[in-house]
């Protein structure tokens, strides 16, 4: 088992290392194809490679015209089987953290909650691999307030590290009459303003935590990016007076996410390469929008 995991890990990293050259080659082919279609001269910097590139373009079919990404390998089985999620916490969780994780269990379909106890991360990850768990979610706290969320995709990654802010659970809301009933139907997803490359990567990690819903599902989960803070909202809706009247009710919980790292590996692999790291203290940090415009 250990040797197989090491071999698969090497294949995963090797396929990731090929992404850059493949993307550069795809861009060259795209520019030559556009010049030929528009009747314009071939760009000067590509004239030495024109003969070989045109021969490759002639041999390509529609599937090979689009460059393959490591995401195609990471989530290759996403359309075949539904995600299975394991939720756990840091050691000795407080009552608010335990309540928050219980509500997250209802938010994510096909998820199960596990008491951390004295288990170490490496043991939990190996148990997840052996039981075909697709994603491991760890929730951390500081002085009784949830402040961190880790999403690790199995068996090889990626792992996204989020900061948690402004957490409001259903348990904290006093006016229960204004809330809708918690539905367990597969939700429709709204992913707003994930326009950059890192934003698309983050949206891919988040959306594959949920299975494909039925068309008549009346449950909606929203991830809205505003200034690199991802707002999570959970709603249900009804149509009491026909298709033109919609009664929208927030179900809860609600919180904000701040992405600060993506690693090409699982959560226990400290040596894994970082794909993205938030650096808020550089001079131009306030001007940069990492996830979207």
Buried (B, 14 or more C-beta within 10 A) or exposed (E): EEEEBEEEBEEBBEBBEEBEEEEEBBEBBEBBBEBEEEEEEBEEEBEEBBEEBBEBBEEEEEEEEEBBBBBEBBBEEBEEEBBBBBBBBBEEBBEBBBBBBBBBBBBBBBBEBBEBEEEEBEEBBBBBBEEEBBBBBBBBBEEEEBBBBBBBBBBBBBBBBBBBBEBEBBEEBEEEEEBBEBBEEBBBBEBBBBEBEBBBBBBBBBBBBBBEBEEEBBBBBBBBBEEBBBBBBBBBEEEEEEEEEEEEBBBBBBBBBBBBBBBBBBBBBEEBEEBBEBEEEEEEEEEEBBBBE
